[in-house]
Amino acid sequence: MKIILRDDVENVGKVGEVVLVKDGFARNFLIPRKLAIPATTGNLRAIDTVKQQKDQRDKKRLRGAERIKAGLEKISCTAEVQVGEEDKVFGSVTSAHIAELLKEQGFEIDRRDILLDEPLKALGVYTVDIKLERDVTAKLKVWVVKKSEH
C-alpha cells in the first residue's frame, strides 16, 4: 500500500515521503496513530501542508526544550546521602533520585531522559546530561554531599 508519512517513522521514512509498506502495517499501525495517510490524488496535493504543519510543531517543541534547557543549566541539585567510615556512600544517587530532586524545583523530567552511565556512588560534583529533545541536551550540576547529622 502506498502511503504519505505525516511524521518521521524510524526505518520507514521522513515526513512527506510517499512510501510503499505492507497493507497490515499501514492499516493497523501507521494510519490509526496518524503517522501516515493513504497516498490518494487529493492527499498527494495536500502533502506540502502536512510538511509545513510538522515543521511548525517541531519548531515549537524545540523552542520549549531550549527554554527548559536554559532553566536547568541555571540550577543545581543537591543530593544528601548517608556516609560511613572514610566517607563511603551508602547506596547511590540514581536517575530516579535526580528526577525527584528536579521535581522539587519545578521541573517535570522523566527519569529515562536523565543520561547516567551508572549511579553516582561517591561524594562530589557531577555534570549529568538530560535529553530534552532529539537535538537538545541540557547539562545539570548535581552535588552529592554528606547528610548533615542533627
C-alpha positions as CSV (number, residue, x, y, z in Angstrom):
1,M,0.0,0.0,0.0
2,K,1.3,3.5,-0.9
3,I,1.1,6.0,2.0
4,I,2.3,9.5,2.7
5,L,4.1,9.9,6.0
6,R,2.7,12.6,8.3
7,D,5.6,12.3,10.8
8,D,9.1,10.8,10.8
9,V,8.9,7.0,11.3
10,E,12.1,5.1,12.1
11,N,13.1,2.6,9.4
12,V,10.3,3.8,7.2
13,G,10.9,7.4,6.1
14,K,10.6,11.1,6.8
15,V,7.6,13.4,6.9
16,G,6.1,14.0,3.5
17,E,7.6,11.0,1.8
18,V,5.5,8.6,-0.3
19,V,6.5,5.0,0.7
20,L,5.3,1.5,-0.1
21,V,4.6,-0.5,3.0
22,K,2.6,-3.7,3.8
23,D,-1.1,-3.3,3.9
24,G,-1.4,-4.5,7.5
25,F,1.3,-2.2,8.8
26,A,-0.4,0.8,7.2
27,R,-4.0,-0.1,8.3
28,N,-3.2,-1.4,11.8
29,F,-0.3,0.8,12.9
30,L,0.6,3.9,10.8
31,I,-2.9,5.2,9.9
32,P,-4.6,4.7,13.3
33,R,-1.7,6.5,15.0
34,K,-2.0,9.4,12.5
35,L,1.6,8.8,11.3
36,A,0.5,8.3,7.7
37,I,-2.4,8.8,5.3
38,P,-3.2,6.8,2.2
39,A,-1.5,8.1,-1.0
40,T,-4.6,9.3,-2.9
41,T,-4.5,12.0,-5.5
42,G,-6.0,14.6,-3.1
43,N,-3.6,13.7,-0.3
44,L,-0.6,13.9,-2.7
45,R,-1.7,17.5,-3.4
46,A,-2.0,18.3,0.3
47,I,1.5,17.0,1.1
48,D,3.0,20.4,1.4
49,T,0.5,21.5,4.1
50,V,1.4,18.4,6.1
51,K,5.1,19.2,5.9
52,Q,4.5,22.8,7.0
53,Q,2.5,21.7,10.0
54,K,5.2,19.2,11.0
55,D,7.9,22.0,10.7
56,Q,5.8,24.3,12.9
57,R,5.2,21.6,15.5
58,D,8.9,20.8,15.6
59,K,10.0,24.4,15.9
60,K,7.5,25.0,18.8
61,R,8.7,21.8,20.6
62,L,12.4,22.8,20.0
63,R,11.8,26.4,21.5
64,G,10.1,24.8,24.5
65,A,13.0,22.4,25.0
66,E,15.6,25.3,24.7
67,R,13.7,27.2,27.4
68,I,13.8,24.2,29.7
69,K,17.5,23.7,28.9
70,A,18.2,27.3,29.9
71,G,16.4,26.9,33.2
72,L,18.1,23.5,34.0
73,E,21.5,24.9,33.3
74,K,21.0,27.8,35.8
75,I,20.2,25.5,38.7
76,S,22.0,22.7,40.5
77,C,20.6,19.8,42.6
78,T,22.0,18.6,45.9
79,A,21.6,15.0,46.9
80,E,22.2,14.3,50.5
81,V,23.4,10.8,51.2
82,Q,24.4,8.8,54.3
83,V,28.0,8.0,54.5
84,G,30.0,5.6,56.7
85,E,33.7,5.4,57.5
86,E,36.1,7.3,55.2
87,D,33.1,9.0,53.5
88,K,31.9,5.7,51.9
89,V,28.4,6.4,50.5
90,F,25.6,4.0,51.5
91,G,23.6,3.3,48.3
92,S,23.8,5.6,45.3
93,V,22.2,8.5,43.6
94,T,20.1,7.2,40.6
95,S,18.4,8.9,37.7
96,A,15.0,8.5,39.6
97,H,16.5,10.3,42.6
98,I,17.7,13.1,40.4
99,A,14.2,13.3,38.8
100,E,12.7,13.7,42.3
101,L,15.1,16.5,43.1
102,L,14.2,18.3,39.9
103,K,10.5,17.8,40.6
104,E,11.0,19.6,43.9
105,Q,12.4,22.6,41.9
106,G,9.5,22.6,39.5
107,F,10.9,20.6,36.5
108,E,9.0,17.6,35.3
109,I,11.7,15.4,33.8
110,D,11.3,11.7,33.1
111,R,14.0,9.6,34.8
112,R,14.6,7.8,31.4
113,D,15.7,11.2,30.0
114,I,18.4,11.6,32.6
115,L,21.5,10.1,31.0
116,L,23.6,8.5,33.8
117,D,26.1,5.8,32.7
118,E,25.9,4.4,36.2
119,P,24.5,5.6,39.6
120,L,26.6,8.2,41.5
121,K,28.3,6.3,44.3
122,A,30.8,8.9,45.7
123,L,30.7,12.4,47.2
124,G,31.4,15.2,44.7
125,V,30.1,17.4,42.0
126,Y,28.9,15.7,38.8
127,T,27.6,17.0,35.4
128,V,24.6,15.0,34.3
129,D,23.2,15.1,30.7
130,I,19.4,15.4,30.4
131,K,17.9,14.7,27.0
132,L,15.0,17.1,26.3
133,E,14.6,16.6,22.6
134,R,16.4,14.7,19.8
135,D,18.9,17.6,19.4
136,V,18.6,19.3,22.8
137,T,20.6,18.1,25.8
138,A,21.0,20.1,29.0
139,K,23.9,19.7,31.4
140,L,22.8,19.7,35.1
141,K,25.2,20.1,38.0
142,V,24.5,17.5,40.8
143,W,26.1,17.8,44.1
144,V,26.4,14.6,46.2
145,V,27.0,15.7,49.8
146,K,27.1,14.1,53.2
147,K,23.8,14.2,55.0
148,S,24.1,16.5,58.0
149,E,23.7,14.8,61.3
150,H,21.3,16.8,63.6
